[in-house]
């Protein structure tokens, strides 16, 4: 699973080292990076999907990043 981009925000779905950060760290205007940390998966038929708890956590993290209080 690679990075996901939303305008100047680059998301790392699985967490860990973010390959694009090293390449874009000096870009102007700057890019912003967020780690969603999806690490637990479940099998649904033939599909392998993030667990419900992991999706809920990722959604909360996206809200924090996109709409800071």
Backbone as JSON, one array per atom type, in Angstrom:
{
  "sequence": "XXXXXXXXXXXXXXXXXXXXXXXXXXXXXXXXXXXXXXXXXXXXXXXXXXXXXXXXXXXXXXXXXXXXX",
  "N": [[0.86, -1.17, 0.0], [0.74, 2.1, -0.96], [1.64, 5.6, -0.53], [-0.96, 8.02, 0.03], [-2.45, 10.88, -1.44], [-3.72, 14.1, -0.68], [-4.3, 17.02, -1.9], [-1.86, 19.05, -0.59], [-1.28, 17.37, 1.41], [0.12, 14.41, 2.49], [-0.59, 11.12, 2.99], [0.23, 8.34, 4.98], [-0.79, 5.28, 4.89], [-0.18, 2.8, 6.28], [1.65, 3.42, 8.27], [4.95, 3.76, 9.78], [8.18, 4.24, 8.12], [8.03, 6.88, 5.78], [8.21, 6.96, 2.45], [7.97, 9.08, 0.59], [8.4, 11.39, 2.07], [11.15, 11.98, 2.47], [11.82, 12.73, -0.1], [10.32, 15.01, -0.57], [10.64, 16.85, 1.44], [11.85, 19.38, 1.33], [10.3, 20.86, -0.36], [8.6, 23.71, -1.74], [5.61, 25.47, -1.95], [5.36, 23.9, 1.31], [4.9, 20.34, 1.86], [2.68, 18.36, 3.85], [2.66, 15.74, 6.23], [1.03, 12.77, 7.29], [0.41, 10.06, 9.44], [-1.52, 7.22, 9.25], [-1.53, 4.71, 10.37], [-2.63, 2.07, 9.85], [-2.67, -1.16, 10.62], [-3.82, -3.56, 11.23], [-5.62, -6.21, 9.82], [-8.45, -7.81, 8.29], [-10.07, -10.72, 6.96], [-12.46, -10.7, 4.46], [-14.39, -12.63, 2.82], [-12.72, -13.11, -0.18], [-11.32, -10.81, 0.01], [-8.92, -8.69, 1.67], [-9.13, -6.59, 4.26], [-8.82, -3.51, 6.18], [-9.3, -3.69, 9.73], [-12.36, -2.93, 11.49], [-11.94, -1.34, 13.76], [-9.44, -0.23, 13.13], [-10.1, 1.27, 10.84], [-11.85, 3.13, 12.0], [-10.06, 4.45, 13.71], [-8.3, 5.55, 11.8], [-10.07, 7.28, 10.48], [-10.64, 9.1, 12.55], [-8.08, 10.19, 12.87], [-7.72, 11.4, 10.35], [-9.72, 13.37, 10.51], [-8.62, 14.93, 12.58], [-6.3, 15.87, 11.33], [-7.23, 17.16, 8.98], [-9.14, 18.95, 9.93], [-8.22, 20.67, 12.25], [-8.61, 21.41, 15.73]],
  "CA": [[0.0, 0.0, 0.0], [1.58, 3.28, -1.06], [1.15, 6.85, 0.05], [-2.16, 8.63, -0.55], [-2.27, 12.32, -1.46], [-4.87, 15.0, -0.68], [-3.68, 18.32, -2.12], [-0.47, 19.09, -0.11], [-1.21, 16.43, 2.52], [0.48, 13.06, 2.06], [-0.98, 10.17, 4.04], [0.9, 7.05, 5.02], [-1.83, 4.42, 5.46], [0.26, 1.75, 7.19], [2.61, 3.86, 9.27], [6.34, 3.46, 9.51], [8.89, 5.22, 7.3], [7.27, 7.38, 4.65], [9.17, 7.13, 1.36], [7.86, 10.38, -0.1], [8.82, 12.49, 2.94], [12.54, 12.31, 2.17], [11.9, 13.35, -1.41], [9.55, 16.25, -0.63], [10.8, 17.61, 2.68], [12.29, 20.75, 1.06], [9.43, 21.48, -1.37], [7.94, 24.97, -1.39], [5.17, 25.43, -0.56], [5.66, 22.6, 1.93], [3.94, 19.26, 1.99], [2.44, 17.92, 5.23], [2.64, 14.29, 6.26], [0.26, 12.2, 8.4], [0.49, 8.61, 9.55], [-2.81, 6.67, 9.66], [-1.22, 3.55, 11.2], [-3.49, 0.9, 9.66], [-1.78, -2.33, 10.7], [-4.6, -4.79, 11.48], [-6.47, -6.51, 8.68], [-9.36, -8.93, 8.44], [-10.48, -11.31, 5.68], [-13.89, -10.67, 4.15], [-14.37, -13.4, 1.59], [-11.38, -13.12, -0.77], [-10.7, -9.5, 0.23], [-8.24, -8.41, 2.93], [-9.49, -5.2, 4.56], [-8.5, -3.06, 7.53], [-10.33, -3.99, 10.72], [-13.25, -1.81, 11.77], [-11.27, -0.47, 14.74], [-8.39, 0.49, 12.42], [-10.76, 2.27, 10.01], [-12.34, 4.19, 12.9], [-8.87, 5.21, 14.15], [-7.82, 6.31, 10.65], [-11.03, 8.36, 10.26], [-10.39, 10.12, 13.6], [-6.81, 10.85, 12.55], [-7.98, 12.28, 9.22], [-10.45, 14.56, 11.02], [-7.65, 15.76, 13.33], [-5.36, 16.49, 10.38], [-7.93, 18.03, 8.03], [-9.93, 19.95, 10.65], [-7.67, 20.8, 13.61], [-9.44, 22.21, 16.65]],
  "C": [[0.91, 1.23, 0.0], [0.96, 4.48, -0.36], [-0.12, 7.29, -0.67], [-1.99, 10.14, -0.43], [-3.62, 13.03, -1.45], [-4.29, 16.41, -0.72], [-2.23, 18.3, -1.63], [-0.28, 18.2, 1.13], [-0.91, 15.05, 1.96], [0.24, 12.12, 3.24], [-0.2, 8.88, 3.88], [-0.08, 6.09, 5.68], [-1.34, 3.43, 6.51], [1.22, 2.2, 8.28], [4.03, 3.47, 8.89], [6.99, 4.52, 8.64], [8.07, 5.61, 6.07], [8.25, 7.74, 3.53], [9.14, 8.52, 0.77], [8.36, 11.53, 0.76], [10.25, 12.92, 2.64], [12.7, 13.03, 0.84], [11.29, 14.76, -1.42], [9.75, 17.19, 0.55], [11.18, 19.08, 2.42], [11.42, 21.46, 0.03], [8.81, 22.76, -0.85], [6.83, 25.21, -2.4], [5.3, 24.02, 0.0], [4.52, 21.59, 1.81], [3.81, 18.93, 3.48], [2.22, 16.42, 5.2], [1.85, 13.82, 7.48], [0.32, 10.68, 8.3], [-0.88, 8.1, 10.03], [-2.65, 5.38, 10.46], [-2.16, 2.37, 11.06], [-2.59, -0.33, 9.59], [-2.54, -3.64, 10.91], [-5.58, -4.98, 10.34], [-7.33, -7.72, 8.99], [-9.73, -9.44, 7.05], [-12.0, -11.24, 5.57], [-14.02, -11.35, 2.79], [-12.94, -13.47, 1.08], [-10.63, -11.82, -0.5], [-10.02, -9.43, 1.6], [-8.41, -6.92, 3.19], [-9.01, -4.8, 5.96], [-9.64, -3.42, 8.48], [-11.17, -2.74, 10.97], [-12.6, -0.82, 12.75], [-10.18, 0.37, 14.06], [-8.98, 1.57, 11.51], [-11.28, 3.43, 10.84], [-11.18, 5.07, 13.37], [-8.35, 6.09, 13.02], [-8.76, 7.49, 10.36], [-10.85, 9.47, 11.29], [-9.11, 10.89, 13.29], [-6.98, 11.82, 11.36], [-8.72, 13.54, 9.64], [-9.5, 15.49, 11.77], [-6.74, 16.54, 12.38], [-6.06, 17.52, 9.49], [-8.69, 19.16, 8.7], [-9.42, 20.11, 12.08], [-8.54, 21.73, 14.46], [-8.8, 23.53, 16.99]]
}
